[in-house]
Amino acid sequence: MITAAAGAPTAVDIQIDIAVGPSETGTRFVPNGGTATVTGLTFWAGPEVNLITPEPATAKVRFELSEGLRWGRDEPDPTEQCTSTPSTGVCETLPLAPIGGQSGFGWAWELVAERPGSYVLRAEIIEASDSDPVTANNTSVVTVVVTETAPPPTPGNARVGAAKLSPAKPKAGSTVVASVRMTAGGSPVRPSSVTCTGKAGTAKLRGTGRAGNGSATCTYRTPRKAKGKMLRGAISFTVLGAKFTRRFSAKLG
């Protein structure tokens, strides 16, 4: 049930979705009522909240695991404004305000299935700072099909460098580009499936990934209020059939 703050002058529309994938950086949104397939008993999933209307708001969400699933090495904790039980996580978003560039907030955690099969994930907005009369997008339920583990890919002769930031000393409120260079046999090689993850403090950032000839890049827009906080993230991609992840961190000036 959605509860509105007393005396709230406006109404908002807040939407919740569920993302599922093989890694923290490889999650993808699954439509409400849809199905995602993962290989191996360990995968990542979590809710993401998005503010549809321009009025600022905050929300509290609950994320539920079906029987046969448990948290892995990463689970909802107080550093993410969350509490957890063995099968649920309850989290609060930071203030959402489209004008300030922070209209979405999300989480991703490692999940472990007991055995191959089908499992249900449920996410629900249980509280909002203002009245949300549009309730159709306040709940999302998806099915995850867990299959047997596939053999690891062969990395071939790819050589992959470290992630580098531009500018090297990023500032809050600016655009930051993280890039990784790669070659094979001494020549540039184009990666595929570039995905980005990032946080400024505890605020999740959405990065835009791009594959070039010999490079993978992720572009982020950092919040102005993040000055003095740590920018952390990762670029994941595939080269010659092998998956790579390169992480980075820097203090925002």
Phi and psi restraints in degrees (value plus and minus 20) as a CYANA .aco file:
   2 ILE   PHI    -108.4   -68.4
   2 ILE   PSI     111.0   151.0
   3 THR   PHI    -134.3   -94.3
   3 THR   PSI     117.0   157.0
   4 ALA   PHI    -121.9   -81.9
   4 ALA   PSI     128.2   168.2
   5 ALA   PHI     -85.6   -45.6
   5 ALA   PSI     123.5   163.5
   6 ALA   PHI     -81.5   -41.5
   6 ALA   PSI     112.5   152.5
   7 GLY   PHI      52.4    92.4
   7 GLY   PSI      -1.8    38.2
   8 ALA   PHI     -81.2   -41.2
   8 ALA   PSI     103.9   143.9
   9 PRO   PHI     -99.4   -59.4
   9 PRO   PSI     -39.6     0.4
  10 THR   PHI    -152.7  -112.7
  10 THR   PSI     147.7   187.7
  11 ALA   PHI    -129.5   -89.5
  11 ALA   PSI     130.2   170.2
  12 VAL   PHI    -146.4  -106.4
  12 VAL   PSI     145.9   185.9
  13 ASP   PHI    -145.2  -105.2
  13 ASP   PSI      91.2   131.2
  14 ILE   PHI    -135.1   -95.1
  14 ILE   PSI     112.5   152.5
  15 GLN   PHI    -134.8   -94.8
  15 GLN   PSI     123.0   163.0
  16 ILE   PHI    -141.5  -101.5
  16 ILE   PSI     118.7   158.7
  17 ASP   PHI    -151.9  -111.9
  17 ASP   PSI     148.9   188.9
  18 ILE   PHI    -143.2  -103.2
  18 ILE   PSI     113.4   153.4
  19 ALA   PHI    -132.9   -92.9
  19 ALA   PSI     120.7   160.7
  20 VAL   PHI    -155.7  -115.7
  20 VAL   PSI     123.0   163.0
  21 GLY   PHI    -192.2  -152.2
  21 GLY   PSI     156.9   196.9
  22 PRO   PHI     -97.5   -57.5
  22 PRO   PSI     -34.4     5.6
  23 SER   PHI    -170.7  -130.7
  23 SER   PSI     151.3   191.3
  24 GLU   PHI     -81.2   -41.2
  24 GLU   PSI     -57.0   -17.0
  25 THR   PHI    -109.5   -69.5
  25 THR   PSI     -25.8    14.2
  26 GLY   PHI    -128.5   -88.5
  26 GLY   PSI      -3.4    36.6
  27 THR   PHI     -95.2   -55.2
  27 THR   PSI     127.9   167.9
  28 ARG   PHI    -154.6  -114.6
  28 ARG   PSI     125.6   165.6
  29 PHE   PHI     -84.7   -44.7
  29 PHE   PSI     119.3   159.3
  30 VAL   PHI    -134.8   -94.8
  30 VAL   PSI     107.6   147.6
  31 PRO   PHI     -78.1   -38.1
  31 PRO   PSI     128.3   168.3
  32 ASN   PHI     -75.3   -35.3
  32 ASN   PSI     105.7   145.7
  33 GLY   PHI      67.1   107.1
  33 GLY   PSI     -20.7    19.3
  34 GLY   PHI    -108.7   -68.7
  34 GLY   PSI    -197.0  -157.0
  35 THR   PHI    -151.0  -111.0
  35 THR   PSI     119.7   159.7
  36 ALA   PHI    -143.4  -103.4
  36 ALA   PSI     122.6   162.6
  37 THR   PHI    -132.4   -92.4
  37 THR   PSI     111.3   151.3
  38 VAL   PHI    -145.7  -105.7
  38 VAL   PSI     131.3   171.3
  39 THR   PHI    -124.2   -84.2
  39 THR   PSI     103.7   143.7
  40 GLY   PHI      80.5   120.5
  40 GLY   PSI     137.1   177.1
  41 LEU   PHI     -97.1   -57.1
  41 LEU   PSI     -35.6     4.4
  42 THR   PHI    -128.1   -88.1
  42 THR   PSI     110.8   150.8
  43 PHE   PHI    -170.9  -130.9
  43 PHE   PSI     159.8   199.8
  44 TRP   PHI    -142.4  -102.4
  44 TRP   PSI     125.7   165.7
  45 ALA   PHI    -180.7  -140.7
  45 ALA   PSI     141.6   181.6
  46 GLY   PHI     156.8   196.8
  46 GLY   PSI     149.4   189.4
  47 PRO   PHI    -111.6   -71.6
  47 PRO   PSI     134.7   174.7
  48 GLU   PHI    -154.0  -114.0
  48 GLU   PSI     114.0   154.0
  49 VAL   PHI    -126.7   -86.7
  49 VAL   PSI     114.4   154.4
  50 ASN   PHI    -150.0  -110.0
  50 ASN   PSI     115.9   155.9
  51 LEU   PHI    -108.7   -68.7
  51 LEU   PSI      99.1   139.1
  52 ILE   PHI    -105.9   -65.9
  52 ILE   PSI     -59.9   -19.9
  53 THR   PHI    -109.5   -69.5
  53 THR   PSI     141.1   181.1
  54 PRO   PHI     -96.7   -56.7
  54 PRO   PSI     -33.4     6.6
  55 GLU   PHI     -91.4   -51.4
  55 GLU   PSI     115.7   155.7
  56 PRO   PHI     -87.0   -47.0
  56 PRO   PSI     133.6   173.6
  57 ALA   PHI    -184.2  -144.2
  57 ALA   PSI     148.3   188.3
  58 THR   PHI    -150.7  -110.7
  58 THR   PSI     142.4   182.4
  59 ALA   PHI    -167.6  -127.6
  59 ALA   PSI     133.6   173.6
  60 LYS   PHI    -134.5   -94.5
  60 LYS   PSI     114.1   154.1
  61 VAL   PHI    -146.8  -106.8
  61 VAL   PSI     134.8   174.8
  62 ARG   PHI    -141.5  -101.5
  62 ARG   PSI     114.5   154.5
  63 PHE   PHI    -140.3  -100.3
  63 PHE   PSI     104.3   144.3
  64 GLU   PHI    -138.9   -98.9
  64 GLU   PSI     118.0   158.0
  65 LEU   PHI    -121.7   -81.7
  65 LEU   PSI     119.8   159.8
  66 SER   PHI     -99.1   -59.1
  66 SER   PSI     148.9   188.9
  67 GLU   PHI     -79.3   -39.3
  67 GLU   PSI     118.3   158.3
  68 GLY   PHI      79.4   119.4
  68 GLY   PSI     -26.5    13.5
  69 LEU   PHI    -133.2   -93.2
  69 LEU   PSI     129.0   169.0
  70 ARG   PHI    -165.4  -125.4
  70 ARG   PSI     143.1   183.1
  71 TRP   PHI     -89.7   -49.7
  71 TRP   PSI     126.3   166.3
  72 GLY   PHI    -116.7   -76.7
  72 GLY   PSI    -156.4  -116.4
  73 ARG   PHI     -91.0   -51.0
  73 ARG   PSI     -41.5    -1.5
  74 ASP   PHI    -143.0  -103.0
  74 ASP   PSI     108.3   148.3
  75 GLU   PHI    -161.9  -121.9
  75 GLU   PSI     147.7   187.7
  76 PRO   PHI     -78.6   -38.6
  76 PRO   PSI     111.2   151.2
  77 ASP   PHI    -164.4  -124.4
  77 ASP   PSI     147.9   187.9
  78 PRO   PHI     -79.8   -39.8
  78 PRO   PSI     -46.1    -6.1
  79 THR   PHI     -86.2   -46.2
  79 THR   PSI     -37.3     2.7
  80 GLU   PHI    -125.7   -85.7
  80 GLU   PSI      -4.9    35.1
  81 GLN   PHI      41.2    81.2
  81 GLN   PSI      22.1    62.1
  82 CYS   PHI    -152.0  -112.0
  82 CYS   PSI     136.4   176.4
  83 THR   PHI    -147.3  -107.3
  83 THR   PSI     139.6   179.6
  84 SER   PHI    -166.8  -126.8
  84 SER   PSI     136.8   176.8
  85 THR   PHI    -141.0  -101.0
  85 THR   PSI     157.9   197.9
  86 PRO   PHI     -78.0   -38.0
  86 PRO   PSI     -40.5    -0.5
  87 SER   PHI    -149.2  -109.2
  87 SER   PSI     -17.9    22.1
  88 THR   PHI    -159.7  -119.7
  88 THR   PSI     136.3   176.3
  89 GLY   PHI    -154.6  -114.6
  89 GLY   PSI     114.1   154.1
  90 VAL   PHI    -139.9   -99.9
  90 VAL   PSI     104.1   144.1
  91 CYS   PHI    -153.3  -113.3
  91 CYS   PSI     133.8   173.8
  92 GLU   PHI    -135.5   -95.5
  92 GLU   PSI     118.1   158.1
  93 THR   PHI     -99.1   -59.1
  93 THR   PSI     140.8   180.8
  94 LEU   PHI     -93.4   -53.4
  94 LEU   PSI     147.3   187.3
  95 PRO   PHI     -76.3   -36.3
  95 PRO   PSI     110.5   150.5
  96 LEU   PHI    -120.1   -80.1
  96 LEU   PSI     106.5   146.5
  97 ALA   PHI    -172.4  -132.4
  97 ALA   PSI      85.3   125.3
  98 PRO   PHI     -76.1   -36.1
  98 PRO   PSI     -57.1   -17.1
  99 ILE   PHI     -83.9   -43.9
  99 ILE   PSI     -53.6   -13.6
 100 GLY   PHI    -104.8   -64.8
 100 GLY   PSI     -18.2    21.8
 101 GLY   PHI      65.0   105.0
 101 GLY   PSI     -11.3    28.7
 102 GLN   PHI    -144.1  -104.1
 102 GLN   PSI      54.0    94.0
 103 SER   PHI    -116.8   -76.8
 103 SER   PSI     -25.2    14.8
 104 GLY   PHI    -153.5  -113.5
 104 GLY   PSI     133.2   173.2
 105 PHE   PHI    -171.3  -131.3
 105 PHE   PSI     112.7   152.7
 106 GLY   PHI    -168.2  -128.2
 106 GLY   PSI     151.3   191.3
 107 TRP   PHI    -157.5  -117.5
 107 TRP   PSI     136.7   176.7
 108 ALA   PHI    -163.9  -123.9
 108 ALA   PSI     112.6   152.6
 109 TRP   PHI    -151.7  -111.7
 109 TRP   PSI     136.7   176.7
 110 GLU   PHI    -101.7   -61.7
 110 GLU   PSI     111.9   151.9
 111 LEU   PHI    -140.4  -100.4
 111 LEU   PSI     128.6   168.6
 112 VAL   PHI    -147.1  -107.1
 112 VAL   PSI     106.6   146.6
 113 ALA   PHI    -113.4   -73.4
 113 ALA   PSI     125.2   165.2
 114 GLU   PHI     -84.2   -44.2
 114 GLU   PSI     -57.2   -17.2
 115 ARG   PHI    -181.4  -141.4
 115 ARG   PSI     146.1   186.1
 116 PRO   PHI     -77.3   -37.3
 116 PRO   PSI     125.4   165.4
 117 GLY   PHI     136.1   176.1
 117 GLY   PSI    -186.2  -146.2
 118 SER   PHI    -127.2   -87.2
 118 SER   PSI     116.5   156.5
 119 TYR   PHI    -155.9  -115.9
 119 TYR   PSI     128.9   168.9
 120 VAL   PHI    -129.1   -89.1
 120 VAL   PSI     114.5   154.5
 121 LEU   PHI    -134.7   -94.7
 121 LEU   PSI     119.9   159.9
 122 ARG   PHI    -152.1  -112.1
 122 ARG   PSI     112.7   152.7
 123 ALA   PHI    -146.4  -106.4
 123 ALA   PSI     120.4   160.4
 124 GLU   PHI    -167.6  -127.6
 124 GLU   PSI     117.7   157.7
 125 ILE   PHI    -100.6   -60.6
 125 ILE   PSI      96.9   136.9
 126 ILE   PHI    -123.4   -83.4
 126 ILE   PSI     -31.5     8.5
 127 GLU   PHI    -180.3  -140.3
 127 GLU   PSI     122.7   162.7
 128 ALA   PHI    -156.0  -116.0
 128 ALA   PSI     131.2   171.2
 129 SER   PHI     -89.7   -49.7
 129 SER   PSI     -47.3    -7.3
 130 ASP   PHI    -147.4  -107.4
 130 ASP   PSI     143.3   183.3
 131 SER   PHI     -80.1   -40.1
 131 SER   PSI     113.8   153.8
 132 ASP   PHI    -142.0  -102.0
 132 ASP   PSI      73.0   113.0
 133 PRO   PHI     -94.4   -54.4
 133 PRO   PSI     -35.6     4.4
 134 VAL   PHI    -111.5   -71.5
 134 VAL   PSI      74.2   114.2
 135 THR   PHI    -112.1   -72.1
 135 THR   PSI     -28.1    11.9
 136 ALA   PHI     -84.5   -44.5
 136 ALA   PSI     -47.2    -7.2
 137 ASN   PHI    -127.6   -87.6
 137 ASN   PSI       1.7    41.7
 138 ASN   PHI    -113.0   -73.0
 138 ASN   PSI     -21.8    18.2
 139 THR   PHI    -158.5  -118.5
 139 THR   PSI     121.4   161.4
 140 SER   PHI    -157.2  -117.2
 140 SER   PSI     113.1   153.1
 141 VAL   PHI    -149.6  -109.6
 141 VAL   PSI     104.7   144.7
 142 VAL   PHI    -151.3  -111.3
 142 VAL   PSI     137.0   177.0
 143 THR   PHI    -128.6   -88.6
 143 THR   PSI     112.9   152.9
 144 VAL   PHI    -130.8   -90.8
 144 VAL   PSI     102.3   142.3
 145 VAL   PHI    -117.6   -77.6
 145 VAL   PSI      95.5   135.5
 146 VAL   PHI    -117.5   -77.5
 146 VAL   PSI     103.3   143.3
 147 THR   PHI    -129.7   -89.7
 147 THR   PSI     155.6   195.6
 148 GLU   PHI     -85.0   -45.0
 148 GLU   PSI     135.6   175.6
 149 THR   PHI     -88.6   -48.6
 149 THR   PSI     113.1   153.1
 150 ALA   PHI    -108.4   -68.4
 150 ALA   PSI     135.4   175.4
 151 PRO   PHI     -85.2   -45.2
 151 PRO   PSI     126.3   166.3
 152 PRO   PHI     -84.7   -44.7
 152 PRO   PSI     126.5   166.5
 153 PRO   PHI     -91.8   -51.8
 153 PRO   PSI     138.7   178.7
 154 THR   PHI    -111.1   -71.1
 154 THR   PSI     103.9   143.9
 155 PRO   PHI     -91.3   -51.3
 155 PRO   PSI     -32.6     7.4
 156 GLY   PHI      44.1    84.1
 156 GLY   PSI    -165.3  -125.3
 157 ASN   PHI    -129.6   -89.6
 157 ASN   PSI       7.4    47.4
 158 ALA   PHI     -91.2   -51.2
 158 ALA   PSI     118.5   158.5
 159 ARG   PHI    -137.3   -97.3
 159 ARG   PSI     101.4   141.4
 160 VAL   PHI    -140.0  -100.0
 160 VAL   PSI     109.2   149.2
 161 GLY   PHI    -105.9   -65.9
 161 GLY   PSI    -192.4  -152.4
 162 ALA   PHI    -105.7   -65.7
 162 ALA   PSI     141.2   181.2
 163 ALA   PHI     -97.0   -57.0
 163 ALA   PSI     114.1   154.1
 164 LYS   PHI    -143.8  -103.8
 164 LYS   PSI     123.8   163.8
 165 LEU   PHI    -121.9   -81.9
 165 LEU   PSI     126.0   166.0
 166 SER   PHI    -154.3  -114.3
 166 SER   PSI      95.8   135.8
 167 PRO   PHI     -90.8   -50.8
 167 PRO   PSI     138.9   178.9
 168 ALA   PHI     -85.3   -45.3
 168 ALA   PSI     -49.2    -9.2
 169 LYS   PHI    -138.5   -98.5
 169 LYS   PSI      63.3   103.3
 170 PRO   PHI     -90.1   -50.1
 170 PRO   PSI     134.9   174.9
 171 LYS   PHI    -136.5   -96.5
 171 LYS   PSI     129.3   169.3
 172 ALA   PHI     -82.1   -42.1
 172 ALA   PSI     117.7   157.7
 173 GLY   PHI      68.1   108.1
 173 GLY   PSI     -18.6    21.4
 174 SER   PHI    -129.0   -89.0
 174 SER   PSI     150.2   190.2
 175 THR   PHI    -108.6   -68.6
 175 THR   PSI     112.2   152.2
 176 VAL   PHI    -142.9  -102.9
 176 VAL   PSI     113.5   153.5
 177 VAL   PHI    -135.5   -95.5
 177 VAL   PSI     103.9   143.9
 178 ALA   PHI    -123.9   -83.9
 178 ALA   PSI     114.3   154.3
 179 SER   PHI    -157.4  -117.4
 179 SER   PSI     131.0   171.0
 180 VAL   PHI    -152.1  -112.1
 180 VAL   PSI     114.2   154.2
 181 ARG   PHI    -120.4   -80.4
 181 ARG   PSI     129.1   169.1
 182 MET   PHI    -168.7  -128.7
 182 MET   PSI     128.9   168.9
 183 THR   PHI    -158.9  -118.9
 183 THR   PSI     144.9   184.9
 184 ALA   PHI    -164.3  -124.3
 184 ALA   PSI     102.7   142.7
 185 GLY   PHI      43.4    83.4
 185 GLY   PSI       6.6    46.6
 186 GLY   PHI      65.8   105.8
 186 GLY   PSI     -23.0    17.0
 187 SER   PHI    -135.4   -95.4
 187 SER   PSI     129.0   169.0
 188 PRO   PHI     -79.0   -39.0
 188 PRO   PSI     123.5   163.5
 189 VAL   PHI    -151.2  -111.2
 189 VAL   PSI     120.9   160.9
 190 ARG   PHI    -105.5   -65.5
 190 ARG   PSI     107.4   147.4
 191 PRO   PHI    -101.0   -61.0
 191 PRO   PSI     154.0   194.0
 192 SER   PHI    -156.4  -116.4
 192 SER   PSI     148.7   188.7
 193 SER   PHI      33.1    73.1
 193 SER   PSI      30.5    70.5
 194 VAL   PHI     -96.3   -56.3
 194 VAL   PSI     104.6   144.6
 195 THR   PHI    -148.5  -108.5
 195 THR   PSI     132.7   172.7
 196 CYS   PHI    -149.8  -109.8
 196 CYS   PSI     123.2   163.2
 197 THR   PHI    -157.5  -117.5
 197 THR   PSI     130.6   170.6
 198 GLY   PHI    -185.9  -145.9
 198 GLY   PSI     133.1   173.1
 199 LYS   PHI    -161.1  -121.1
 199 LYS   PSI     122.9   162.9
 200 ALA   PHI    -133.5   -93.5
 200 ALA   PSI      81.2   121.2
 201 GLY   PHI      49.1    89.1
 201 GLY   PSI    -141.8  -101.8
 202 THR   PHI    -120.4   -80.4
 202 THR   PSI     -23.5    16.5
 203 ALA   PHI    -101.5   -61.5
 203 ALA   PSI     105.0   145.0
 204 LYS   PHI     -96.9   -56.9
 204 LYS   PSI     114.1   154.1
 205 LEU   PHI    -127.7   -87.7
 205 LEU   PSI     124.0   164.0
 206 ARG   PHI    -118.3   -78.3
 206 ARG   PSI      98.2   138.2
 207 GLY   PHI    -120.1   -80.1
 207 GLY   PSI     130.9   170.9
 208 THR   PHI    -124.6   -84.6
 208 THR   PSI      96.9   136.9
 209 GLY   PHI    -112.3   -72.3
 209 GLY   PSI     128.5   168.5
 210 ARG   PHI    -167.9  -127.9
 210 ARG   PSI     117.8   157.8
 211 ALA   PHI    -123.7   -83.7
 211 ALA   PSI     112.1   152.1
 212 GLY   PHI    -144.8  -104.8
 212 GLY   PSI     159.3   199.3
 213 ASN   PHI     -95.0   -55.0
 213 ASN   PSI      78.9   118.9
 214 GLY   PHI      70.7   110.7
 214 GLY   PSI      -6.4    33.6
 215 SER   PHI    -174.0  -134.0
 215 SER   PSI     133.9   173.9
 216 ALA   PHI    -149.1  -109.1
 216 ALA   PSI     110.4   150.4
 217 THR   PHI    -148.6  -108.6
 217 THR   PSI     131.6   171.6
 218 CYS   PHI    -150.7  -110.7
 218 CYS   PSI     109.8   149.8
 219 THR   PHI    -130.8   -90.8
 219 THR   PSI     110.1   150.1
 220 TYR   PHI    -145.3  -105.3
 220 TYR   PSI     129.9   169.9
 221 ARG   PHI    -130.9   -90.9
 221 ARG   PSI      93.5   133.5
 222 THR   PHI    -106.7   -66.7
 222 THR   PSI     123.3   163.3
 223 PRO   PHI     -87.9   -47.9
 223 PRO   PSI     125.3   165.3
 224 ARG   PHI     -82.6   -42.6
 224 ARG   PSI     -51.5   -11.5
 225 LYS   PHI     -99.6   -59.6
 225 LYS   PSI     -17.4    22.6
 226 ALA   PHI    -112.2   -72.2
 226 ALA   PSI      -7.8    32.2
 227 LYS   PHI     -78.2   -38.2
 227 LYS   PSI     112.3   152.3
 228 GLY   PHI      67.3   107.3
 228 GLY   PSI     -28.0    12.0
 229 LYS   PHI    -113.4   -73.4
 229 LYS   PSI     141.3   181.3
 230 MET   PHI    -105.0   -65.0
 230 MET   PSI     109.4   149.4
 231 LEU   PHI    -112.5   -72.5
 231 LEU   PSI      99.6   139.6
 232 ARG   PHI    -148.9  -108.9
 232 ARG   PSI     126.2   166.2
 233 GLY   PHI    -190.9  -150.9
 233 GLY   PSI    -195.2  -155.2
 234 ALA   PHI    -172.9  -132.9
 234 ALA   PSI     127.5   167.5
 235 ILE   PHI    -133.4   -93.4
 235 ILE   PSI     105.7   145.7
 236 SER   PHI    -139.9   -99.9
 236 SER   PSI     124.7   164.7
 237 PHE   PHI    -183.8  -143.8
 237 PHE   PSI     151.8   191.8
 238 THR   PHI    -139.9   -99.9
 238 THR   PSI     113.6   153.6
 239 VAL   PHI    -152.0  -112.0
 239 VAL   PSI     102.8   142.8
 240 LEU   PHI      32.6    72.6
 240 LEU   PSI      19.5    59.5
 241 GLY   PHI      65.3   105.3
 241 GLY   PSI     -24.3    15.7
 242 ALA   PHI    -129.2   -89.2
 242 ALA   PSI     123.2   163.2
 243 LYS   PHI    -115.3   -75.3
 243 LYS   PSI     117.5   157.5
 244 PHE   PHI    -149.9  -109.9
 244 PHE   PSI     130.1   170.1
 245 THR   PHI    -154.7  -114.7
 245 THR   PSI     110.2   150.2
 246 ARG   PHI    -144.3  -104.3
 246 ARG   PSI     105.9   145.9
 247 ARG   PHI    -121.2   -81.2
 247 ARG   PSI     138.9   178.9
 248 PHE   PHI    -167.5  -127.5
 248 PHE   PSI     141.2   181.2
 249 SER   PHI    -176.9  -136.9
 249 SER   PSI     128.3   168.3
 250 ALA   PHI    -183.4  -143.4
 250 ALA   PSI     130.5   170.5
 251 LYS   PHI    -106.9   -66.9
 251 LYS   PSI     111.9   151.9
 252 LEU   PHI    -101.1   -61.1
 252 LEU   PSI     106.4   146.4
